[in-house]
Amino acid sequence: MPLTIDRIHSNECIIGIIGMGYVGFPLALTFVEAGFPVIGFDIDQKKVEAISKGESYFKHIPESRSREVFSKKLLSATSSYEEISKCDAVIICVPTPLDHHLEPDLQYIIQTAEAIAPYLAPNTLVSLESTTWPGTTEEVLLPLLEAKSQRRIGKDLYLCFSPEREDPGNKKYGTKTIPKLVGGVDEESLSLAVALYSKAVLHVVPVSTTRVAELAKLFENIFRSVNIALVNELKLICDPMNIDVFEVIRAAGTKPFGFMPFWPGPGLGGHCIPIDPFYLTWKAKEYGISTRFIELAGEINRSMPKYVVSKVQDCLNYYSKSLKGSRILILGLSYKSDIDDMRESPSLELIHLLEKKGAICDYHDPLVPEIGLSREYNDLAGRISQPLSSNYDCFLLATAHSSFSKDEIMSYAVPIVDTRNFLPKQRLVFTA
């Protein structure tokens, strides 16, 4: 039966979501809560099994929510793409990493398109949510789907781009309340996509083209990357001047207009800010444009872990210890506080850099009991979170979880390098 706006309004369509990660899983829960049957697709059998039992595998998504959704009997999961044939709408939420040359790697989008295309039923709506360079939907995804499905976009298939805006752990905004951008390759695709997302998301914002939606997502994260680089550079300036950069930012933040505070840290983490800007710098080269501002921000942010390592060395030197052979406990492995997301976490890079210099590194993170597999740091997989103890030469606080007890951390009388302005300024605390 063709997908129509009337069928969407009456919740008669089945939604397939490919990729049950930090984007796809909460999106699936949100659509089920709106009354739609959803089939989740993932190559990770552990996620498929967890969904089939009504379990949450993310700490920031309560088990109670997963079980309540499971009780509606509208959510199923599979690793077989044959189930795509049952879907009226297919939403693609797969990773878009960078390769070792900081260039876009679209292999997961391409592999997904090739895998699902033979099973797409007539008049299916396909929506891409993966962050990518402007033009991907029309230049890469569209021809792939048409070639592999033997169908035509605008005739018996519909296509749109609607960038994910997930912020794991954000207690104020979630999938339902974050405004949703949507751009279609034609008017029918746009109208169907707006109707579909409007059933689950409170505010849907249509834009004129898929390219506008693609670039808007990149710009959002480039804005953050550039401003974080600015405060990171400010931190480097404040250090030799013996000025507290956090006090400076708080002071500037008293201005009620024209200023937005950003905070320095040990480096960038998460899938978005460290990666997304380079999707635009790569595409800009096609037009002969050099994005020096964006690339400089990336260089500054990528250099921060090395700066932090130098501060660890300074801390140990103060106590007449060498970095080589010293035992370092990194506090916080996830890329930001109160979540278990390790994607692009600077803590992982800090372990690598410190161990290259001969340090012996452990980590302590109640939200990450064990390091799993990752694209860049598979050699760290299997390491276990260690308890706080006085058997270390230095604590390196990289992520400020709210569950961390300041008094307990200080009680071990171990020198601490604090990258998050988390601890009170005392004799043992070195800022970085």
Disulfide bonds with the S-S distance in Angstrom:
none
